[in-house]
Amino acid sequence: MMNNKLLLSAAVAGLLLSPLATQAAEPVSNIGLMGSISRYDVSTDTPTVNNNKQRMPKGGIYYNYGNKMTGKQGLVYQAGAEAQYGKRGDVKERQLQVELDLGYRFDVGNSLYLDGIAGAGYQHNKFDDKKGVDLTVTNKSPFVKAAVGLNHEGNTLLSRLEIGTRYNIEAESRIKAENSRSATADLKGKYSPYAELNFMWDKGYNNMPLTAGVYYMQNNYQLKDRHAYAKTKLKNEEIGLKVGLAF
């Protein structure tokens, strides 16, 4: 608990101190569509619930605002939100995520920029599996994050690689199996790594830059309390694509 509070305090301190730094570049808005393939692995020691693995296509929308793609040396930041929905047979999933990133970028020469990012956010995930046994798992996960980024500035193309991890803070899960009463319990603190590669072209559509990116994201959930479902685990590995416009 103390480590969680220290991580959260560090993120808040970054939010408060960041206006004192030099801003790297003017921010832009980026909006677009996203699609992904997820692999879900649900395991539990509950006798009436079978362990299950599913692959599911999902689609959704995203929006972010900031200068992580366009920035030079100085303060970089980005606020964003995304929502996805997927359904395959008797299994469906809904996911919402919002986050705020802040960091500082350094010019390392040859049109390359290196930055460190800290941030915080919230993820809501609902997983329904009605195949055989009716199982619903709903996770609410505030998180803090840390990442490193590498930007390259070309003549007409901006590129960015970011690698980092998220860590759950005071997360909780609600589980309901078959006709049993639902139960809510705290989630264990879990690290969830991610990586993303994004591009922005100056010449896009109607004088608006075109953006595209690929990403990998892993989400790990496990109940913390000694509970009837205490050994239930949900692991979600997601590979996705984003395409949008900047303005």
N, C-alpha and C positions, 0 to 999 in steps of 0.2 A: 504493500500500500504506500509506503514511504517513497519507493522508487517511482511509482505512478505519479505521486504528487510532485516530485521533483521534475519529472519529464513535462508535466502539464505546466508547472511554473516557468520552466525554461521556454516553452512555446509562447506563453503569455508575455514573458519579458521581451521576447523577440518582436512581438506585435507592438509593444509599447515603445521600444527603442528604435525600430526601423525607420520612422520618419526623420531621424537625425542623420541617416545616411544619404549619400547622393544617389538620386534616381538614375538608373542606367539608360532608360529610353521611355518614350511615350507608350502607354498601354494600348492594346487593341482588343476588340471583341472577336470571339471566334465561336461560331455556331455551326452545328452539322449533325450528321447521322452516324450511328455506330452499329456494328454488328459483331457478334462474337460466338465462339463455341466454348461451352463450359463442360467440365467433367466433375460431377459430384460424387463424393464417396461418403455415404452415411453408414456409420457403424454404431451398434449399441449392444449392451448385454441384456436388454429386455427380451424375455422369451417370446413374447407375442409379436415382436417387430423384427423382420428380416433385415440383415445388412444389405445395402443396396448401392449400386454404382450406376450412374446415368450420364449420358452425354446429351447435351441440349443446345440447339441454336437459339440465340437471343438477338433482339434488335431494340434500338432505342434512339434517344437524342441526347445531345450534350451542349453545354454552353460554358465558356470561361472568359474571363476578363483579366488582362495583366500584360506584363512585358517579358515573361520568361523566354518567349521565342525571339523577340525583337531586341532585347537588351544588350548593351555593351557593358563596360565596367561600371559597377555601382550596384545600387539596390535593385533586386528583382522580386516580383510578387505576382501572384495569380489567385483569383477566386473562381471557383467553378462548381457546376452541378451536372449530374448525369442520371438518367433513368433508363432501365432496361426491363424487358419482359420476354419470357420464353415459355413455350409449351410443347411438350412432346408426349403424345399418348395421354396417360393419366398423371403425368408429372408436369408441374409448372412452377415457375419461379419469378418473383418480382424483386427488383433491386433498385435502391435509391442511394446516391452518395453525394455529399457536399463537402468541400474542403477549401482551406485557405493556406497558401504557401508563401513564405517569406525567406529571402536569402540575400547573399552578396556575391557578385560576380567579379572575377579577376581576368584581365587581359594577359594571356600567356604567349602571345605572338602568333604570327602566321594565320591571322583571322580566326584564332581559336580563343574561346573563353571558358573558364572553369568556375563553377559556383557550388556553394553549399546551401542546402535548403532545409528549413525546419517548418513544420506546419501542424495543423489540427483539423479535424473534420468529424463527420458522422455518417455511418452507414446503416441502412435498414434493409434487411434481407428476409424474404419469406419463401420457404421451400415447402411445397405440397406434393405428397406422394400418395396417390390413391390406388396404386397397383398392389392388389392383394390386401394389404393392411393400410388403413387410412392414417397417415402420419403427417403432421404439420409442425414445422420448426420455424420459429420467428426469432430473428436475432436483431438486437439493437446495440450498435457498437460505436460509441464515441472513440476517437483514436488520436494519437499524436504520431508524427512521422518525421523521418530524417532521410535525406537523399543527397547525392552529388549529381551534377549535371555538366555536360560538355556541349558547347555550342560552336558551330562553324558558320561563318558568314561568307557566302559566295557572291558572285555578281548578281544572280537572279534568284538564288536559293538559300534559305536559312535551314540549318539542320540542328537537331537537338537530341542527345541521348541522356536519359535520366535513369538512375538505378537507386533504389532505396527500399525502405521497409516501413510498415505501419505497425503500431502496437496498441492493442485494445486498452481502454481506460474505463473502468466501471461498466463494462458491457453486461447485458443480460439476455437470457433466452427463454422463450415460452414454447413448451412442447405439449402436443396433444396427440395421443395414439388411440385409434379406434374410438370406442365409446367412453373411454376413461376421462376423468376431469383433467383439464389443462393445468400445468404447473409452471411456475416462473422461478428461475434460479439465476444466480450470478454466473458469468462466464469467466474462465481462467484467462489471465493475461497471455496473449499469444502474439508472436511476431508473424507478420504476413508480408513477404517480399513482393516486389513488383519491379518491372522495367518497361520503359517506353521509348520509342524512336519516332520523332515527329519532323515534318518538313513543311515549309511555307514557300510558295512560289510568288514572286512579285506580280507576274502576269497571270491573272486568274480569269474570273468571269465578271464582265461589266466593271472593270477597273478595281475589283476586289480580289485580294490575294487568295489563292487556293491553298488549302491545308490538307494534309493527309498524315496518318500515323498508324503504327502497329504497337501493340502492348501485350504484356503478360502480367497477370495478377493472380495472387494466391490468397485465399481467405481461410483461416483456420478457426474453428469454434469448438469449445469443449466446456461442459458444465463444471463449476468449481465446487458447489455444495455437495454434501453427502445426501444423495437423493435417489429416488427410484430410477431416474434416468441419468445418474451421475456419470456414467461412462459413455453416454451418447456423444459422438463426435461427427462433425460435418466439415469436410474439406472441399473447397471449391477452387479448381484451377481453371483460369479463363485466358484465352487468347483472342484478341479482337483487333478490329480495324476501324478507324475513324476517318471520315471525309467531310470537309466543311469549307466555309468561306470566312475570311477575316475582314473587318471593317473598323 
